[in-house]
Amino acid sequence: MKAFISKISPLKVGLVAFSIGAGIFTYMLFMMFLNDYGSYDSAVGGRFGQFIVNAPFYFNVVVWIYAVFAIHNILYATSYQKSKKAYMGNGLSFAILGFLEVLLSVVYLFNGTYSRIGGRINVIYPVDLIIYGLFFAFFGCFLYFYGQRFLKEKESYPQKSLKTVRLRPGRAFARGFYLVIALYMLGGLCFSFITFDTSFDHFAGMLGVYLAMALPWAALILYEFFYRSEPDWEKRKRKQWIYSTIILGSGLLLFAWIMIAEAADPNFLTESGSALFPLDHMLMESYAFGPFFALFPSLLGSLISLGKLTYAHFRHK
Protein backbone atom coordinates (compact mmCIF):
# COMPACT_ATOMS: atom_id res chain seq x y z
CA MET A 1 0.00 0.00 0.00
CA LYS A 2 2.82 2.41 0.86
CA ALA A 3 4.51 1.65 -2.46
CA PHE A 4 1.30 2.45 -4.30
CA ILE A 5 0.79 5.72 -2.40
CA SER A 6 4.39 6.72 -3.09
CA LYS A 7 3.68 6.46 -6.84
CA ILE A 8 0.79 8.94 -6.66
CA SER A 9 2.21 12.26 -7.80
CA PRO A 10 0.41 15.64 -7.74
CA LEU A 11 0.03 15.30 -11.51
CA LYS A 12 -1.86 12.01 -11.09
CA VAL A 13 -4.11 13.58 -8.48
CA GLY A 14 -4.68 16.43 -10.92
CA LEU A 15 -5.42 13.95 -13.70
CA VAL A 16 -8.14 12.32 -11.58
CA ALA A 17 -9.57 15.70 -10.54
CA PHE A 18 -9.67 17.01 -14.10
CA SER A 19 -11.19 13.72 -15.27
CA ILE A 20 -14.03 14.00 -12.76
CA GLY A 21 -14.67 17.61 -13.77
CA ALA A 22 -14.50 16.72 -17.47
CA GLY A 23 -16.83 13.77 -16.88
CA ILE A 24 -19.44 15.95 -15.20
CA PHE A 25 -19.31 18.51 -17.99
CA THR A 26 -19.30 15.86 -20.74
CA TYR A 27 -22.51 14.43 -19.30
CA MET A 28 -24.02 17.92 -19.13
CA LEU A 29 -22.80 18.60 -22.68
CA PHE A 30 -24.71 15.66 -24.07
CA MET A 31 -27.89 16.73 -22.30
CA MET A 32 -27.47 20.30 -23.54
CA PHE A 33 -26.83 19.00 -27.04
CA LEU A 34 -30.11 17.05 -26.99
CA ASN A 35 -31.94 20.17 -25.80
CA ASP A 36 -30.32 22.18 -28.57
CA TYR A 37 -31.29 19.54 -31.09
CA GLY A 38 -34.89 19.73 -29.90
CA SER A 39 -34.94 23.52 -30.08
CA TYR A 40 -36.00 25.42 -33.18
CA ASP A 41 -35.10 28.95 -34.13
CA SER A 42 -36.59 30.57 -37.22
CA ALA A 43 -33.59 32.89 -37.33
CA VAL A 44 -31.25 29.99 -38.03
CA GLY A 45 -33.84 28.11 -40.05
CA GLY A 46 -33.72 24.84 -38.16
CA ARG A 47 -32.64 23.04 -35.05
CA PHE A 48 -29.86 23.98 -32.62
CA GLY A 49 -31.49 27.32 -32.04
CA GLN A 50 -29.68 27.63 -28.69
CA PHE A 51 -26.27 26.50 -29.89
CA ILE A 52 -24.78 29.98 -30.26
CA VAL A 53 -26.35 31.13 -26.99
CA ASN A 54 -24.76 28.21 -25.16
CA ALA A 55 -21.36 28.67 -26.84
CA PRO A 56 -19.51 29.64 -23.61
CA PHE A 57 -20.68 26.43 -21.95
CA TYR A 58 -19.62 24.29 -24.91
CA PHE A 59 -16.24 26.00 -24.95
CA ASN A 60 -15.85 25.29 -21.23
CA VAL A 61 -16.42 21.57 -21.83
CA VAL A 62 -13.75 21.56 -24.53
CA VAL A 63 -11.26 23.15 -22.10
CA TRP A 64 -11.98 20.54 -19.41
CA ILE A 65 -11.52 17.65 -21.85
CA TYR A 66 -8.34 19.25 -23.15
CA ALA A 67 -7.09 19.45 -19.54
CA VAL A 68 -7.26 15.64 -19.24
CA PHE A 69 -5.20 15.17 -22.41
CA ALA A 70 -2.75 17.90 -21.37
CA ILE A 71 -2.03 16.49 -17.90
CA HIS A 72 -1.64 13.02 -19.36
CA ASN A 73 0.78 14.43 -21.93
CA ILE A 74 2.85 16.10 -19.21
CA LEU A 75 2.73 13.07 -16.93
CA TYR A 76 3.99 10.60 -19.53
CA ALA A 77 6.50 12.65 -21.50
CA THR A 78 9.15 10.22 -22.73
CA SER A 79 12.27 12.40 -22.47
CA TYR A 80 13.64 15.38 -20.59
CA GLN A 81 13.25 17.74 -23.57
CA LYS A 82 9.72 16.49 -24.33
CA SER A 83 8.75 16.94 -20.69
CA LYS A 84 10.08 20.50 -20.74
CA LYS A 85 8.14 21.26 -23.92
CA ALA A 86 5.02 19.62 -22.47
CA TYR A 87 5.05 21.90 -19.42
CA MET A 88 5.62 25.05 -21.47
CA GLY A 89 3.38 24.18 -24.43
CA ASN A 90 0.42 23.00 -22.38
CA GLY A 91 0.91 25.85 -19.90
CA LEU A 92 0.67 28.37 -22.74
CA SER A 93 -2.39 26.57 -24.15
CA PHE A 94 -4.10 26.59 -20.74
CA ALA A 95 -3.43 30.32 -20.35
CA ILE A 96 -4.84 31.12 -23.81
CA LEU A 97 -7.90 28.89 -23.43
CA GLY A 98 -8.62 30.21 -19.95
CA PHE A 99 -8.37 33.80 -21.16
CA LEU A 100 -10.68 33.07 -24.11
CA GLU A 101 -13.23 31.43 -21.80
CA VAL A 102 -13.25 34.49 -19.55
CA LEU A 103 -13.48 36.83 -22.54
CA LEU A 104 -16.33 34.89 -24.18
CA SER A 105 -18.31 34.66 -20.94
CA VAL A 106 -17.85 38.37 -20.13
CA VAL A 107 -18.87 39.41 -23.65
CA TYR A 108 -22.01 37.28 -23.48
CA LEU A 109 -22.82 38.68 -20.06
CA PHE A 110 -22.49 42.33 -21.06
CA ASN A 111 -23.80 42.29 -24.64
CA GLY A 112 -27.27 41.22 -23.51
CA THR A 113 -27.08 37.56 -24.55
CA TYR A 114 -27.52 36.71 -20.88
CA SER A 115 -29.89 39.26 -19.44
CA ARG A 116 -29.08 38.26 -15.89
CA ILE A 117 -26.84 36.03 -13.82
CA GLY A 118 -28.18 32.56 -13.08
CA GLY A 119 -31.19 30.63 -14.28
CA ARG A 120 -29.80 29.16 -17.50
CA ILE A 121 -27.65 26.26 -16.25
CA ASN A 122 -27.07 27.02 -12.57
CA VAL A 123 -27.62 29.82 -10.06
CA ILE A 124 -24.47 31.78 -10.95
CA TYR A 125 -24.03 31.00 -14.66
CA PRO A 126 -22.02 32.38 -16.48
CA VAL A 127 -19.99 33.63 -13.49
CA ASP A 128 -18.91 30.04 -12.86
CA LEU A 129 -17.42 29.92 -16.36
CA ILE A 130 -15.45 33.08 -15.59
CA ILE A 131 -14.12 31.41 -12.45
CA TYR A 132 -13.14 28.28 -14.41
CA GLY A 133 -11.49 30.42 -17.08
CA LEU A 134 -9.45 32.35 -14.50
CA PHE A 135 -8.42 29.09 -12.86
CA PHE A 136 -7.21 27.62 -16.16
CA ALA A 137 -5.42 30.86 -17.09
CA PHE A 138 -3.54 31.01 -13.77
CA PHE A 139 -2.87 27.28 -13.86
CA GLY A 140 -1.42 27.66 -17.35
CA CYS A 141 0.84 30.50 -16.21
CA PHE A 142 2.01 28.35 -13.29
CA LEU A 143 2.87 25.45 -15.61
CA TYR A 144 4.65 27.73 -18.07
CA PHE A 145 6.79 29.66 -15.60
CA TYR A 146 7.23 27.17 -12.74
CA GLY A 147 6.46 23.74 -14.23
CA GLN A 148 10.08 23.09 -15.12
CA ARG A 149 10.89 22.90 -11.42
CA PHE A 150 9.10 19.54 -11.41
CA LEU A 151 11.16 18.03 -14.24
CA LYS A 152 12.81 14.73 -13.47
CA GLU A 153 16.52 14.24 -13.90
CA LYS A 154 17.56 13.47 -17.48
CA GLU A 155 18.79 10.03 -16.48
CA SER A 156 15.40 9.00 -15.03
CA TYR A 157 13.74 8.66 -18.45
CA PRO A 158 13.87 5.13 -19.90
CA GLN A 159 16.14 4.91 -22.94
CA LYS A 160 13.64 2.74 -24.79
CA SER A 161 11.15 5.61 -24.83
CA LEU A 162 13.65 7.90 -26.59
CA LYS A 163 13.05 6.14 -29.89
CA THR A 164 11.12 8.02 -32.54
CA VAL A 165 7.38 7.45 -32.16
CA ARG A 166 5.39 7.16 -35.36
CA LEU A 167 2.29 9.27 -35.72
CA ARG A 168 -0.74 6.96 -35.64
CA PRO A 169 -3.94 8.96 -36.21
CA GLY A 170 -6.12 5.86 -35.94
CA ARG A 171 -4.80 4.97 -32.51
CA ALA A 172 -5.08 8.59 -31.34
CA PHE A 173 -8.72 8.74 -32.52
CA ALA A 174 -9.56 5.43 -30.83
CA ARG A 175 -8.05 6.55 -27.53
CA GLY A 176 -9.84 9.90 -27.73
CA PHE A 177 -13.13 8.15 -28.49
CA TYR A 178 -12.62 5.79 -25.55
CA LEU A 179 -11.85 8.70 -23.25
CA VAL A 180 -14.98 10.63 -24.23
CA ILE A 181 -17.13 7.53 -23.61
CA ALA A 182 -15.44 6.95 -20.25
CA LEU A 183 -15.92 10.61 -19.27
CA TYR A 184 -19.62 10.56 -20.14
CA MET A 185 -20.15 7.38 -18.11
CA LEU A 186 -18.20 8.87 -15.20
CA GLY A 187 -20.33 12.01 -15.39
CA GLY A 188 -23.48 9.91 -15.38
CA LEU A 189 -22.28 8.15 -12.24
CA CYS A 190 -21.53 11.50 -10.59
CA PHE A 191 -25.12 12.60 -11.26
CA SER A 192 -26.60 9.30 -10.08
CA PHE A 193 -27.45 10.82 -6.68
CA ILE A 194 -29.99 12.89 -8.64
CA THR A 195 -31.03 10.43 -11.35
CA PHE A 196 -31.21 7.26 -9.23
CA ASP A 197 -34.64 5.61 -9.23
CA THR A 198 -35.52 5.56 -5.54
CA SER A 199 -38.48 3.24 -6.15
CA PHE A 200 -36.00 0.35 -6.61
CA ASP A 201 -38.48 -1.24 -9.05
CA HIS A 202 -35.71 -2.17 -11.47
CA PHE A 203 -32.75 -2.26 -9.11
CA ALA A 204 -31.29 -5.58 -10.34
CA GLY A 205 -31.08 -4.42 -13.95
CA MET A 206 -29.86 -0.92 -13.09
CA LEU A 207 -27.12 -2.27 -10.84
CA GLY A 208 -25.65 -4.01 -13.88
CA VAL A 209 -25.97 -0.75 -15.83
CA TYR A 210 -24.12 1.25 -13.18
CA LEU A 211 -21.36 -1.34 -13.07
CA ALA A 212 -21.13 -1.24 -16.88
CA MET A 213 -20.81 2.55 -16.72
CA ALA A 214 -17.99 2.24 -14.19
CA LEU A 215 -16.02 -0.28 -16.26
CA PRO A 216 -14.38 2.17 -18.76
CA TRP A 217 -13.25 4.38 -15.88
CA ALA A 218 -12.00 1.38 -13.88
CA ALA A 219 -9.98 0.27 -16.91
CA LEU A 220 -8.40 3.72 -17.15
CA ILE A 221 -7.51 3.70 -13.46
CA LEU A 222 -5.80 0.33 -13.85
CA TYR A 223 -3.96 1.62 -16.91
CA GLU A 224 -2.81 4.90 -15.37
CA PHE A 225 -1.98 3.89 -11.79
CA PHE A 226 -0.85 0.28 -12.12
CA TYR A 227 0.29 -0.33 -15.70
CA ARG A 228 1.88 2.96 -16.83
CA SER A 229 3.51 3.44 -13.42
CA GLU A 230 5.46 0.19 -13.73
CA PRO A 231 9.02 0.95 -14.95
CA ASP A 232 9.94 -2.71 -15.57
CA TRP A 233 8.79 -3.74 -19.06
CA GLU A 234 8.50 -7.44 -18.27
CA LYS A 235 6.31 -6.71 -15.25
CA ARG A 236 4.24 -4.43 -17.48
CA LYS A 237 3.53 -7.33 -19.83
CA ARG A 238 2.42 -9.56 -16.97
CA LYS A 239 0.17 -6.81 -15.63
CA GLN A 240 -1.23 -6.26 -19.12
CA TRP A 241 -2.22 -9.93 -19.29
CA ILE A 242 -3.92 -9.74 -15.90
CA TYR A 243 -5.70 -6.42 -16.38
CA SER A 244 -6.88 -7.14 -19.91
CA THR A 245 -8.28 -10.50 -18.79
CA ILE A 246 -10.05 -8.88 -15.83
CA ILE A 247 -11.61 -6.16 -18.01
CA LEU A 248 -12.66 -8.64 -20.70
CA GLY A 249 -14.19 -11.04 -18.19
CA SER A 250 -15.98 -8.25 -16.34
CA GLY A 251 -17.32 -6.82 -19.59
CA LEU A 252 -18.66 -10.17 -20.78
CA LEU A 253 -20.25 -10.83 -17.38
CA LEU A 254 -21.96 -7.43 -17.38
CA PHE A 255 -23.07 -7.91 -20.99
CA ALA A 256 -24.79 -11.16 -20.01
CA TRP A 257 -26.24 -9.49 -16.89
CA ILE A 258 -27.85 -6.68 -18.90
CA MET A 259 -29.09 -9.06 -21.60
CA ILE A 260 -30.82 -11.20 -18.94
CA ALA A 261 -32.27 -8.08 -17.29
CA GLU A 262 -33.50 -6.86 -20.68
CA ALA A 263 -35.21 -10.19 -21.35
CA ALA A 264 -36.80 -10.37 -17.90
CA ASP A 265 -37.77 -6.69 -17.68
CA PRO A 266 -37.79 -5.08 -21.17
CA ASN A 267 -38.65 -1.58 -19.93
CA PHE A 268 -36.22 -1.38 -17.03
CA LEU A 269 -33.85 1.12 -18.67
CA THR A 270 -36.51 3.42 -20.13
CA GLU A 271 -38.27 3.58 -16.77
CA SER A 272 -35.26 3.88 -14.45
CA GLY A 273 -32.36 5.03 -16.63
CA SER A 274 -33.75 7.63 -19.01
CA ALA A 275 -31.65 10.37 -17.41
CA LEU A 276 -28.52 8.31 -18.08
CA PHE A 277 -29.37 7.23 -21.61
CA PRO A 278 -32.08 9.52 -23.00
CA LEU A 279 -31.74 8.04 -26.48
CA ASP A 280 -32.92 4.70 -25.12
CA HIS A 281 -36.05 6.48 -23.90
CA MET A 282 -36.53 8.12 -27.30
CA LEU A 283 -36.15 4.74 -29.03
CA MET A 284 -38.32 2.66 -26.73
CA GLU A 285 -38.78 -0.13 -29.26
CA SER A 286 -35.05 -0.83 -29.46
CA TYR A 287 -32.78 -2.77 -27.16
CA ALA A 288 -31.09 -0.95 -24.31
CA PHE A 289 -28.07 -0.04 -26.41
CA GLY A 290 -26.73 2.65 -24.03
CA PRO A 291 -25.10 0.21 -21.55
CA PHE A 292 -23.78 -1.88 -24.45
CA PHE A 293 -22.23 1.30 -25.85
CA ALA A 294 -20.49 1.70 -22.49
CA LEU A 295 -19.18 -1.87 -22.58
CA PHE A 296 -18.06 -1.94 -26.21
CA PRO A 297 -14.87 0.20 -25.90
CA SER A 298 -13.63 -1.77 -22.87
CA LEU A 299 -14.36 -5.13 -24.50
CA LEU A 300 -12.71 -4.12 -27.76
CA GLY A 301 -9.70 -2.59 -26.02
CA SER A 302 -9.07 -5.66 -23.86
CA LEU A 303 -9.47 -7.98 -26.87
CA ILE A 304 -6.95 -5.97 -28.88
CA SER A 305 -4.55 -5.94 -25.93
CA LEU A 306 -4.77 -9.70 -25.43
CA GLY A 307 -4.47 -10.26 -29.17
CA LYS A 308 -1.27 -8.22 -29.36
CA LEU A 309 0.19 -10.00 -26.36
CA THR A 310 -0.64 -13.41 -27.84
CA TYR A 311 0.86 -12.47 -31.20
CA ALA A 312 4.04 -11.16 -29.56
CA HIS A 313 4.32 -14.30 -27.42
CA PHE A 314 4.18 -16.75 -30.35
CA ARG A 315 6.28 -14.50 -32.57
CA HIS A 316 9.23 -14.59 -30.16
CA LYS A 317 8.77 -18.20 -29.14
Secondary structure as a PSIPRED ss2 file (coil, helix, strand):
# PSIPRED VFORMAT (PSIPRED V4.0)

   1 M C   1.000  0.000  0.000
   2 K H   0.000  1.000  0.000
   3 A H   0.000  1.000  0.000
   4 F H   0.000  1.000  0.000
   5 I H   0.000  1.000  0.000
   6 S H   0.000  1.000  0.000
   7 K C   1.000  0.000  0.000
   8 I C   1.000  0.000  0.000
   9 S C   1.000  0.000  0.000
  10 P H   0.000  1.000  0.000
  11 L H   0.000  1.000  0.000
  12 K H   0.000  1.000  0.000
  13 V H   0.000  1.000  0.000
  14 G H   0.000  1.000  0.000
  15 L H   0.000  1.000  0.000
  16 V H   0.000  1.000  0.000
  17 A H   0.000  1.000  0.000
  18 F H   0.000  1.000  0.000
  19 S H   0.000  1.000  0.000
  20 I H   0.000  1.000  0.000
  21 G H   0.000  1.000  0.000
  22 A H   0.000  1.000  0.000
  23 G H   0.000  1.000  0.000
  24 I H   0.000  1.000  0.000
  25 F H   0.000  1.000  0.000
  26 T H   0.000  1.000  0.000
  27 Y H   0.000  1.000  0.000
  28 M H   0.000  1.000  0.000
  29 L H   0.000  1.000  0.000
  30 F H   0.000  1.000  0.000
  31 M H   0.000  1.000  0.000
  32 M H   0.000  1.000  0.000
  33 F H   0.000  1.000  0.000
  34 L H   0.000  1.000  0.000
  35 N H   0.000  1.000  0.000
  36 D H   0.000  1.000  0.000
  37 Y H   0.000  1.000  0.000
  38 G H   0.000  1.000  0.000
  39 S C   1.000  0.000  0.000
  40 Y E   0.000  0.000  1.000
  41 D E   0.000  0.000  1.000
  42 S C   1.000  0.000  0.000
  43 A C   1.000  0.000  0.000
  44 V C   1.000  0.000  0.000
  45 G C   1.000  0.000  0.000
  46 G E   0.000  0.000  1.000
  47 R E   0.000  0.000  1.000
  48 F C   1.000  0.000  0.000
  49 G C   1.000  0.000  0.000
  50 Q C   1.000  0.000  0.000
  51 F C   1.000  0.000  0.000
  52 I C   1.000  0.000  0.000
  53 V C   1.000  0.000  0.000
  54 N C   1.000  0.000  0.000
  55 A H   0.000  1.000  0.000
  56 P H   0.000  1.000  0.000
  57 F H   0.000  1.000  0.000
  58 Y H   0.000  1.000  0.000
  59 F H   0.000  1.000  0.000
  60 N H   0.000  1.000  0.000
  61 V H   0.000  1.000  0.000
  62 V H   0.000  1.000  0.000
  63 V H   0.000  1.000  0.000
  64 W H   0.000  1.000  0.000
  65 I H   0.000  1.000  0.000
  66 Y H   0.000  1.000  0.000
  67 A H   0.000  1.000  0.000
  68 V H   0.000  1.000  0.000
  69 F H   0.000  1.000  0.000
  70 A H   0.000  1.000  0.000
  71 I H   0.000  1.000  0.000
  72 H H   0.000  1.000  0.000
  73 N H   0.000  1.000  0.000
  74 I H   0.000  1.000  0.000
  75 L H   0.000  1.000  0.000
  76 Y C   1.000  0.000  0.000
  77 A C   1.000  0.000  0.000
  78 T C   1.000  0.000  0.000
  79 S C   1.000  0.000  0.000
  80 Y H   0.000  1.000  0.000
  81 Q H   0.000  1.000  0.000
  82 K H   0.000  1.000  0.000
  83 S H   0.000  1.000  0.000
  84 K H   0.000  1.000  0.000
  85 K H   0.000  1.000  0.000
  86 A H   0.000  1.000  0.000
  87 Y H   0.000  1.000  0.000
  88 M H   0.000  1.000  0.000
  89 G H   0.000  1.000  0.000
  90 N H   0.000  1.000  0.000
  91 G H   0.000  1.000  0.000
  92 L H   0.000  1.000  0.000
  93 S H   0.000  1.000  0.000
  94 F H   0.000  1.000  0.000
  95 A H   0.000  1.000  0.000
  96 I H   0.000  1.000  0.000
  97 L H   0.000  1.000  0.000
  98 G H   0.000  1.000  0.000
  99 F H   0.000  1.000  0.000
 100 L H   0.000  1.000  0.000
 101 E H   0.000  1.000  0.000
 102 V H   0.000  1.000  0.000
 103 L H   0.000  1.000  0.000
 104 L H   0.000  1.000  0.000
 105 S H   0.000  1.000  0.000
 106 V H   0.000  1.000  0.000
 107 V H   0.000  1.000  0.000
 108 Y H   0.000  1.000  0.000
 109 L H   0.000  1.000  0.000
 110 F H   0.000  1.000  0.000
 111 N C   1.000  0.000  0.000
 112 G C   1.000  0.000  0.000
 113 T C   1.000  0.000  0.000
 114 Y C   1.000  0.000  0.000
 115 S C   1.000  0.000  0.000
 116 R C   1.000  0.000  0.000
 117 I C   1.000  0.000  0.000
 118 G C   1.000  0.000  0.000
 119 G C   1.000  0.000  0.000
 120 R C   1.000  0.000  0.000
 121 I C   1.000  0.000  0.000
 122 N C   1.000  0.000  0.000
 123 V C   1.000  0.000  0.000
 124 I C   1.000  0.000  0.000
 125 Y C   1.000  0.000  0.000
 126 P C   1.000  0.000  0.000
 127 V H   0.000  1.000  0.000
 128 D H   0.000  1.000  0.000
 129 L H   0.000  1.000  0.000
 130 I H   0.000  1.000  0.000
 131 I H   0.000  1.000  0.000
 132 Y H   0.000  1.000  0.000
 133 G H   0.000  1.000  0.000
 134 L H   0.000  1.000  0.000
 135 F H   0.000  1.000  0.000
 136 F H   0.000  1.000  0.000
 137 A H   0.000  1.000  0.000
 138 F H   0.000  1.000  0.000
 139 F H   0.000  1.000  0.000
 140 G H   0.000  1.000  0.000
 141 C H   0.000  1.000  0.000
 142 F H   0.000  1.000  0.000
 143 L H   0.000  1.000  0.000
 144 Y H   0.000  1.000  0.000
 145 F H   0.000  1.000  0.000
 146 Y H   0.000  1.000  0.000
 147 G H   0.000  1.000  0.000
 148 Q H   0.000  1.000  0.000
 149 R H   0.000  1.000  0.000
 150 F H   0.000  1.000  0.000
 151 L C   1.000  0.000  0.000
 152 K C   1.000  0.000  0.000
 153 E C   1.000  0.000  0.000
 154 K H   0.000  1.000  0.000
 155 E H   0.000  1.000  0.000
 156 S H   0.000  1.000  0.000
 157 Y C   1.000  0.000  0.000
 158 P C   1.000  0.000  0.000
 159 Q H   0.000  1.000  0.000
 160 K H   0.000  1.000  0.000
 161 S H   0.000  1.000  0.000
 162 L H   0.000  1.000  0.000
 163 K C   1.000  0.000  0.000
 164 T C   1.000  0.000  0.000
 165 V C   1.000  0.000  0.000
 166 R C   1.000  0.000  0.000
 167 L C   1.000  0.000  0.000
 168 R C   1.000  0.000  0.000
 169 P H   0.000  1.000  0.000
 170 G H   0.000  1.000  0.000
 171 R H   0.000  1.000  0.000
 172 A H   0.000  1.000  0.000
 173 F H   0.000  1.000  0.000
 174 A H   0.000  1.000  0.000
 175 R H   0.000  1.000  0.000
 176 G H   0.000  1.000  0.000
 177 F H   0.000  1.000  0.000
 178 Y H   0.000  1.000  0.000
 179 L H   0.000  1.000  0.000
 180 V H   0.000  1.000  0.000
 181 I H   0.000  1.000  0.000
 182 A H   0.000  1.000  0.000
 183 L H   0.000  1.000  0.000
 184 Y H   0.000  1.000  0.000
 185 M H   0.000  1.000  0.000
 186 L H   0.000  1.000  0.000
 187 G H   0.000  1.000  0.000
 188 G H   0.000  1.000  0.000
 189 L H   0.000  1.000  0.000
 190 C H   0.000  1.000  0.000
 191 F C   1.000  0.000  0.000
 192 S H   0.000  1.000  0.000
 193 F H   0.000  1.000  0.000
 194 I H   0.000  1.000  0.000
 195 T H   0.000  1.000  0.000
 196 F C   1.000  0.000  0.000
 197 D C   1.000  0.000  0.000
 198 T C   1.000  0.000  0.000
 199 S C   1.000  0.000  0.000
 200 F C   1.000  0.000  0.000
 201 D C   1.000  0.000  0.000
 202 H C   1.000  0.000  0.000
 203 F H   0.000  1.000  0.000
 204 A H   0.000  1.000  0.000
 205 G H   0.000  1.000  0.000
 206 M H   0.000  1.000  0.000
 207 L H   0.000  1.000  0.000
 208 G H   0.000  1.000  0.000
 209 V H   0.000  1.000  0.000
 210 Y H   0.000  1.000  0.000
 211 L H   0.000  1.000  0.000
 212 A H   0.000  1.000  0.000
 213 M H   0.000  1.000  0.000
 214 A H   0.000  1.000  0.000
 215 L H   0.000  1.000  0.000
 216 P H   0.000  1.000  0.000
 217 W H   0.000  1.000  0.000
 218 A H   0.000  1.000  0.000
 219 A H   0.000  1.000  0.000
 220 L H   0.000  1.000  0.000
 221 I H   0.000  1.000  0.000
 222 L H   0.000  1.000  0.000
 223 Y H   0.000  1.000  0.000
 224 E H   0.000  1.000  0.000
 225 F H   0.000  1.000  0.000
 226 F H   0.000  1.000  0.000
 227 Y H   0.000  1.000  0.000
 228 R C   1.000  0.000  0.000
 229 S C   1.000  0.000  0.000
 230 E C   1.000  0.000  0.000
 231 P C   1.000  0.000  0.000
 232 D C   1.000  0.000  0.000
 233 W H   0.000  1.000  0.000
 234 E H   0.000  1.000  0.000
 235 K H   0.000  1.000  0.000
 236 R H   0.000  1.000  0.000
 237 K H   0.000  1.000  0.000
 238 R H   0.000  1.000  0.000
 239 K H   0.000  1.000  0.000
 240 Q H   0.000  1.000  0.000
 241 W H   0.000  1.000  0.000
 242 I H   0.000  1.000  0.000
 243 Y H   0.000  1.000  0.000
 244 S H   0.000  1.000  0.000
 245 T H   0.000  1.000  0.000
 246 I H   0.000  1.000  0.000
 247 I H   0.000  1.000  0.000
 248 L H   0.000  1.000  0.000
 249 G H   0.000  1.000  0.000
 250 S H   0.000  1.000  0.000
 251 G H   0.000  1.000  0.000
 252 L H   0.000  1.000  0.000
 253 L H   0.000  1.000  0.000
 254 L H   0.000  1.000  0.000
 255 F H   0.000  1.000  0.000
 256 A H   0.000  1.000  0.000
 257 W H   0.000  1.000  0.000
 258 I H   0.000  1.000  0.000
 259 M H   0.000  1.000  0.000
 260 I H   0.000  1.000  0.000
 261 A H   0.000  1.000  0.000
 262 E H   0.000  1.000  0.000
 263 A H   0.000  1.000  0.000
 264 A H   0.000  1.000  0.000
 265 D C   1.000  0.000  0.000
 266 P C   1.000  0.000  0.000
 267 N C   1.000  0.000  0.000
 268 F H   0.000  1.000  0.000
 269 L H   0.000  1.000  0.000
 270 T H   0.000  1.000  0.000
 271 E H   0.000  1.000  0.000
 272 S H   0.000  1.000  0.000
 273 G C   1.000  0.000  0.000
 274 S C   1.000  0.000  0.000
 275 A C   1.000  0.000  0.000
 276 L C   1.000  0.000  0.000
 277 F C   1.000  0.000  0.000
 278 P H   0.000  1.000  0.000
 279 L H   0.000  1.000  0.000
 280 D H   0.000  1.000  0.000
 281 H H   0.000  1.000  0.000
 282 M H   0.000  1.000  0.000
 283 L C   1.000  0.000  0.000
 284 M C   1.000  0.000  0.000
 285 E C   1.000  0.000  0.000
 286 S C   1.000  0.000  0.000
 287 Y C   1.000  0.000  0.000
 288 A C   1.000  0.000  0.000
 289 F H   0.000  1.000  0.000
 290 G H   0.000  1.000  0.000
 291 P H   0.000  1.000  0.000
 292 F H   0.000  1.000  0.000
 293 F H   0.000  1.000  0.000
 294 A H   0.000  1.000  0.000
 295 L H   0.000  1.000  0.000
 296 F H   0.000  1.000  0.000
 297 P H   0.000  1.000  0.000
 298 S H   0.000  1.000  0.000
 299 L H   0.000  1.000  0.000
 300 L H   0.000  1.000  0.000
 301 G H   0.000  1.000  0.000
 302 S H   0.000  1.000  0.000
 303 L H   0.000  1.000  0.000
 304 I H   0.000  1.000  0.000
 305 S H   0.000  1.000  0.000
 306 L H   0.000  1.000  0.000
 307 G H   0.000  1.000  0.000
 308 K H   0.000  1.000  0.000
 309 L H   0.000  1.000  0.000
 310 T H   0.000  1.000  0.000
 311 Y H   0.000  1.000  0.000
 312 A H   0.000  1.000  0.000
 313 H H   0.000  1.000  0.000
 314 F H   0.000  1.000  0.000
 315 R H   0.000  1.000  0.000
 316 H C   1.000  0.000  0.000
 317 K C   1.000  0.000  0.000
